[in-house]
Amino acid sequence: MLTVNPKKRITADQALKVPWICNRERVASVMHRQDTVDCLKKFNARRKLKVCF
């Protein structure tokens, strides 16, 4: 999908049929997404703490 040459690049229809896009609900479970949100919250909290010092 990151091909510079447009003649070699896949089409939008082909890109939407890639398994990790069309099966995204199975690929990224709700639990995994929540873990990601939690990690981002912790990271942001640490960043804010560093600003204080």
C-alpha positions in Angstrom: 0.0 0.0 0.0 3.0 2.3 0.4 4.2 1.9 -3.1 5.3 5.3 -4.7 4.7 4.2 -8.3 0.9 4.4 -8.9 1.0 1.8 -11.6 2.4 -0.8 -9.1 0.2 0.4 -6.2 -2.9 -1.7 -5.2 -6.3 -0.2 -5.7 -8.5 1.1 -2.9 -10.8 -1.9 -3.4 -7.8 -4.3 -3.0 -6.6 -2.4 0.0 -10.0 -2.8 1.7 -9.9 -6.6 1.2 -6.6 -7.0 3.0 -7.2 -9.3 6.0 -6.0 -7.0 8.7 -8.5 -4.4 7.5 -11.5 -6.5 6.7 -11.1 -8.6 9.8 -10.1 -5.8 12.2 -12.7 -6.8 14.9 -11.1 -10.2 15.2 -7.5 -8.8 14.9 -7.8 -6.2 17.6 -10.0 -7.5 20.4 -11.8 -5.2 22.8 -9.4 -6.2 25.6 -6.4 -5.4 23.5 -7.8 -1.9 22.7 -8.4 -1.3 26.4 -4.9 -2.2 27.2 -3.7 0.3 24.6 -5.9 3.0 26.1 -4.5 2.3 29.6 -0.9 2.4 28.4 -1.6 5.8 26.7 -3.1 7.2 29.8 -0.1 6.1 31.9 2.3 7.5 29.3 0.4 10.9 29.3 0.5 10.9 33.1 4.2 10.4 33.2 4.7 13.1 30.6 2.7 15.6 32.7 4.7 14.6 35.7 8.0 15.3 33.9 6.8 18.8 33.0 6.3 19.6 36.7 10.0 19.0 37.5 
